[in-house]
Amino acid sequence: VQLVESGGESVQAGGSLRLACVTSGLPSHTLWMGWFRQAPGKEREGISAIYFGGGHGDLRYADSVRGRFTISQDFDKKMMFLEMNSLKPEDTGMYYCAAEGRSRVGVSPLLSARYEYWGQGTQVTVS
């Protein structure tokens, strides 16, 4: 299983970015995928998650990004995206995509414990 993030860069506050996560080898039973971020000196934070199946439409957002970030998927291409608008300096961090492996029903899709597979991350810097 491979997850590869892209799209991170340095932007000014108020700007926008679109992150992408390309996947390969995901188990067919993968249900949830999520975006996490980690700022220097802070714990990894779940910011958004999506039920990775056609037409289900279940989305989750952390309060810190709700209304500014939008998660989406291209199920046929096994890709996930994160549209980030009105970026703030506190959005700075390494952004990771994650995919569920063994089902961990009962664990919130915004918690890292839900996920088995992780990408290497893409850096977002907002100044």
C-alpha positions as CSV (number, residue, x, y, z in Angstrom):
1,V,0.0,0.0,0.0
2,Q,1.3,3.4,-0.9
3,L,-0.1,6.9,-0.2
4,V,1.6,9.9,-1.8
5,E,0.7,13.4,-0.9
6,S,1.4,16.5,-3.1
7,G,0.4,20.1,-3.3
8,G,2.0,21.6,-0.2
9,E,3.9,24.8,-0.6
10,S,4.5,28.2,1.0
11,V,1.6,30.7,0.7
12,Q,0.5,33.9,2.3
13,A,-2.3,34.1,4.8
14,G,-5.6,34.2,3.1
15,G,-4.4,32.1,0.2
16,S,-5.5,28.7,-1.0
17,L,-4.0,25.3,-1.7
18,R,-5.2,22.0,-3.0
19,L,-3.6,18.9,-1.6
20,A,-3.8,15.5,-3.3
21,C,-3.3,12.0,-2.1
22,V,-2.7,9.3,-4.6
23,T,-3.1,5.8,-3.4
24,S,-2.1,2.4,-4.7
25,G,-2.8,-1.1,-3.3
26,L,-5.5,-0.2,-0.9
27,P,-7.5,-3.1,0.4
28,S,-10.9,-3.3,-1.2
29,H,-12.5,-3.0,2.2
30,T,-11.0,0.4,3.0
31,L,-13.8,2.6,4.3
32,W,-12.3,5.8,5.6
33,M,-9.5,8.0,4.5
34,G,-8.4,11.1,6.4
35,W,-6.1,14.1,6.3
36,F,-3.9,14.9,9.3
37,R,-1.5,17.6,10.0
38,Q,1.4,18.1,12.5
39,A,2.9,21.4,13.4
40,P,6.4,21.6,14.9
41,G,6.2,20.6,18.6
42,K,2.6,19.6,18.4
43,E,0.7,16.3,18.2
44,R,-0.7,15.1,14.9
45,E,-4.2,16.4,14.4
46,G,-7.0,14.9,12.4
47,I,-8.5,17.7,10.3
48,S,-10.8,15.9,7.8
49,A,-12.0,12.5,6.8
50,I,-14.1,11.0,4.1
51,Y,-15.9,7.7,3.6
52,F,-14.0,6.3,0.7
53,G,-16.9,4.8,-1.3
54,G,-19.0,6.0,-4.1
55,G,-21.9,8.1,-3.2
56,H,-21.8,7.7,0.6
57,G,-21.0,11.3,1.2
58,D,-20.0,11.0,4.9
59,L,-17.5,13.8,5.6
60,R,-15.9,14.9,8.9
61,Y,-14.1,18.1,9.7
62,A,-12.2,19.4,12.8
63,D,-13.6,22.6,14.2
64,S,-10.4,24.4,13.3
65,V,-10.9,23.9,9.5
66,R,-14.7,23.6,9.1
67,G,-15.9,26.1,6.6
68,R,-12.5,26.7,5.1
69,F,-11.3,23.2,4.0
70,T,-13.2,20.8,1.7
71,I,-12.4,17.1,1.4
72,S,-13.2,15.2,-1.7
73,Q,-12.4,12.0,-3.5
74,D,-12.1,10.5,-6.9
75,F,-13.1,7.0,-6.1
76,D,-12.3,5.6,-9.6
77,K,-8.8,7.0,-9.5
78,K,-8.4,6.1,-5.8
79,M,-7.4,9.7,-5.0
80,M,-8.4,12.1,-2.2
81,F,-8.1,15.9,-2.2
82,L,-8.2,18.7,0.4
83,E,-9.1,22.1,-0.8
84,M,-7.8,24.7,1.7
85,N,-9.0,28.3,1.6
86,S,-8.6,31.3,3.8
87,L,-5.3,29.8,5.1
88,K,-4.0,31.0,8.4
89,P,-0.5,30.9,9.8
90,E,-1.8,28.3,12.3
91,D,-2.5,26.0,9.4
92,T,1.2,25.6,8.9
93,G,2.4,22.0,9.3
94,M,3.1,18.7,7.6
95,Y,0.0,17.3,6.1
96,Y,-0.5,13.6,5.8
97,C,-3.1,11.4,4.2
98,A,-4.1,8.2,5.9
99,A,-6.2,5.1,4.9
100,E,-8.0,2.6,6.9
101,G,-6.7,-1.0,6.8
102,R,-8.4,-3.3,9.3
103,S,-11.7,-2.0,10.2
104,R,-11.7,-0.1,13.5
105,V,-15.4,0.7,13.9
106,G,-16.0,2.8,16.9
107,V,-12.8,4.8,16.5
108,S,-13.5,8.3,15.2
109,P,-12.3,8.9,11.6
110,L,-10.5,12.0,12.9
111,L,-8.3,10.0,15.2
112,S,-5.0,8.5,14.0
113,A,-5.8,5.2,15.6
114,R,-8.4,4.6,12.9
115,Y,-5.8,4.4,10.2
116,E,-3.2,1.8,9.3
117,Y,-1.6,3.3,6.2
118,W,0.1,6.7,6.0
119,G,1.8,8.8,3.4
120,Q,5.1,10.7,3.9
121,G,3.5,14.1,4.1
122,T,3.6,17.4,2.2
123,Q,4.6,20.6,3.9
124,V,2.3,23.6,4.0
125,T,3.7,26.9,5.3
126,V,1.4,29.9,5.7
127,S,3.0,33.3,6.5
